[in-house]
Amino acid sequence: MIKTVDELVGAAKAAVESIPPNDAADEAAAGKAVFLDVREPVEWEHHIEGAVQVPRGLLEFIADPASPKHKPELDPAGRVIVYCRSGSRAALACVTLKDMGFANVANLEGGFGAWQEAGLPVNEHHDGL
């Protein structure tokens, strides 16, 4: 059976925790979570301070602790809050991380757009990976 992208994203969103921006900001400020930005490099000019930036297409290679490309900030035992522009790519990335053994992942509700609308701090950074 063929699934549409809407069906895939809907199933992913139903399978993972969703966290509102203010709650996510509180967790990160308390040192209880790391943000994972799965947007493309061209979208990274504005991002959440301290976020680990990994395009969704490279996620498996960088999240896997056995991979030479692994970023140690992505700890399968730690809390990871994933975001993209609106939450769809992040939901799919959360499912991937769960499949890889990350037990404590959440999708930033509404994505980076909701973060900005909440008036939360945004950093500017001009170099990619």
C-alpha positions as a LaTeX table, in Angstrom:
\begin{tabular}{lrrr}
\hline
Residue & $x$ (\AA) & $y$ (\AA) & $z$ (\AA) \\
\hline
Met1 & 0.00 & 0.00 & 0.00 \\
Ile2 & 1.34 & 3.40 & $-0.98$ \\
Lys3 & 1.33 & 6.09 & 1.72 \\
Thr4 & 1.21 & 9.80 & 1.04 \\
Val5 & 3.62 & 12.20 & 2.71 \\
Asp6 & 0.69 & 13.51 & 4.76 \\
Glu7 & 0.02 & 9.99 & 6.02 \\
Leu8 & 3.69 & 9.45 & 6.87 \\
Val9 & 3.96 & 12.76 & 8.72 \\
Gly10 & 0.65 & 12.19 & 10.51 \\
Ala11 & 1.76 & 8.77 & 11.69 \\
Ala12 & 5.11 & 10.17 & 12.80 \\
Lys13 & 3.49 & 13.01 & 14.75 \\
Ala14 & 1.16 & 10.51 & 16.44 \\
Ala15 & 4.11 & 8.29 & 17.41 \\
Val16 & 6.32 & 10.91 & 19.07 \\
Glu17 & 6.03 & 13.38 & 21.90 \\
Ser18 & 5.29 & 16.98 & 20.97 \\
Ile19 & 6.61 & 19.76 & 23.21 \\
Pro20 & 5.51 & 23.43 & 23.18 \\
Pro21 & 8.26 & 26.01 & 22.54 \\
Asn22 & 8.25 & 27.52 & 26.05 \\
Asp23 & 8.53 & 24.10 & 27.70 \\
Ala24 & 11.34 & 23.14 & 25.31 \\
Ala25 & 13.17 & 26.39 & 26.12 \\
Asp26 & 12.86 & 25.65 & 29.84 \\
Glu27 & 14.26 & 22.12 & 29.43 \\
Ala28 & 17.21 & 23.36 & 27.38 \\
Ala29 & 17.92 & 26.24 & 29.78 \\
Ala30 & 17.99 & 23.74 & 32.66 \\
Gly31 & 20.53 & 21.62 & 30.75 \\
Lys32 & 18.05 & 18.76 & 30.43 \\
Ala33 & 17.84 & 18.67 & 26.62 \\
Val34 & 19.73 & 19.36 & 23.42 \\
Phe35 & 18.07 & 20.87 & 20.35 \\
Leu36 & 18.55 & 19.15 & 17.00 \\
Asp37 & 17.92 & 21.32 & 13.93 \\
Val38 & 17.18 & 19.08 & 10.92 \\
Arg39 & 16.63 & 21.90 & 8.44 \\
Glu40 & 18.78 & 22.35 & 5.36 \\
Pro41 & 21.96 & 24.47 & 5.52 \\
Val42 & 20.28 & 27.36 & 3.67 \\
Glu43 & 17.76 & 27.58 & 6.55 \\
Trp44 & 20.39 & 27.81 & 9.29 \\
Glu45 & 21.04 & 31.54 & 9.17 \\
His46 & 18.61 & 31.85 & 12.10 \\
His47 & 18.44 & 29.04 & 14.63 \\
Ile48 & 18.03 & 28.18 & 18.30 \\
Glu49 & 21.16 & 28.96 & 20.31 \\
Gly50 & 23.24 & 25.85 & 20.97 \\
Ala51 & 21.33 & 23.63 & 18.54 \\
Val52 & 23.13 & 20.73 & 16.89 \\
Gln53 & 22.64 & 21.27 & 13.19 \\
Val54 & 22.24 & 18.15 & 11.06 \\
Pro55 & 20.29 & 18.11 & 7.78 \\
Arg56 & 17.66 & 15.37 & 7.88 \\
Gly57 & 19.37 & 13.59 & 4.99 \\
Leu58 & 22.50 & 13.04 & 7.12 \\
Leu59 & 20.72 & 12.25 & 10.38 \\
Glu60 & 21.40 & 8.52 & 10.55 \\
Phe61 & 25.11 & 8.98 & 9.89 \\
Ile62 & 25.56 & 11.68 & 12.51 \\
Ala63 & 23.24 & 10.24 & 15.18 \\
Asp64 & 24.83 & 6.76 & 15.15 \\
Pro65 & 27.50 & 6.59 & 17.89 \\
Ala66 & 29.32 & 3.93 & 15.82 \\
Ser67 & 29.62 & 6.25 & 12.82 \\
Pro68 & 32.82 & 8.24 & 12.24 \\
Lys69 & 30.57 & 11.24 & 11.51 \\
His70 & 28.80 & 11.00 & 14.91 \\
Lys71 & 28.31 & 14.21 & 16.90 \\
Pro72 & 28.69 & 13.38 & 20.61 \\
Glu73 & 26.05 & 15.95 & 21.55 \\
Leu74 & 23.54 & 13.44 & 20.16 \\
Asp75 & 23.44 & 10.95 & 23.01 \\
Pro76 & 20.95 & 8.08 & 22.62 \\
Ala77 & 20.48 & 8.15 & 26.41 \\
Gly78 & 19.86 & 11.91 & 26.52 \\
Arg79 & 16.89 & 14.16 & 25.80 \\
Val80 & 16.76 & 15.41 & 22.19 \\
Ile81 & 14.23 & 18.00 & 21.03 \\
Val82 & 14.06 & 18.03 & 17.24 \\
Tyr83 & 12.87 & 20.93 & 15.11 \\
Cys84 & 12.48 & 22.01 & 11.51 \\
Arg85 & 10.52 & 24.91 & 10.05 \\
Ser86 & 7.02 & 23.66 & 10.92 \\
Gly87 & 7.39 & 20.24 & 12.56 \\
Ser88 & 6.91 & 17.75 & 9.73 \\
Arg89 & 10.55 & 16.88 & 8.93 \\
Ala90 & 11.27 & 16.89 & 12.65 \\
Ala91 & 8.49 & 14.37 & 13.32 \\
Leu92 & 9.96 & 12.04 & 10.70 \\
Ala93 & 13.43 & 12.57 & 12.21 \\
Cys94 & 12.08 & 11.75 & 15.69 \\
Val95 & 10.77 & 8.41 & 14.43 \\
Thr96 & 14.17 & 7.69 & 12.88 \\
Leu97 & 15.93 & 8.51 & 16.16 \\
Lys98 & 13.52 & 6.29 & 18.08 \\
Asp99 & 14.23 & 3.47 & 15.60 \\
Met100 & 17.95 & 4.04 & 16.28 \\
Gly101 & 17.46 & 3.62 & 20.04 \\
Phe102 & 17.03 & 7.22 & 21.18 \\
Ala103 & 14.49 & 6.79 & 23.95 \\
Asn104 & 13.77 & 10.40 & 24.90 \\
Val105 & 13.00 & 12.43 & 21.76 \\
Ala106 & 10.40 & 15.12 & 21.20 \\
Asn107 & 9.20 & 17.19 & 18.26 \\
Leu108 & 9.18 & 20.95 & 18.85 \\
Glu109 & 5.49 & 21.78 & 18.42 \\
Gly110 & 5.05 & 24.11 & 15.45 \\
Gly111 & 8.76 & 24.03 & 14.65 \\
Phe112 & 11.09 & 27.01 & 14.39 \\
Gly113 & 8.20 & 29.21 & 13.27 \\
Ala114 & 6.36 & 28.63 & 16.55 \\
Trp115 & 9.60 & 29.24 & 18.48 \\
Gln116 & 9.92 & 32.65 & 16.80 \\
Glu117 & 6.23 & 33.46 & 17.30 \\
Ala118 & 6.67 & 32.73 & 21.02 \\
Gly119 & 9.34 & 35.44 & 21.09 \\
Leu120 & 12.07 & 33.02 & 22.16 \\
Pro121 & 15.71 & 33.86 & 21.40 \\
Val122 & 17.15 & 33.21 & 17.95 \\
Asn123 & 20.83 & 33.10 & 17.03 \\
Glu124 & 22.34 & 34.03 & 13.68 \\
His125 & 25.08 & 31.82 & 12.32 \\
His126 & 26.49 & 31.90 & 8.82 \\
Asp127 & 28.56 & 28.74 & 8.40 \\
Gly128 & 27.03 & 25.30 & 7.86 \\
Leu129 & 28.36 & 21.94 & 8.97 \\
\hline
\end{tabular}
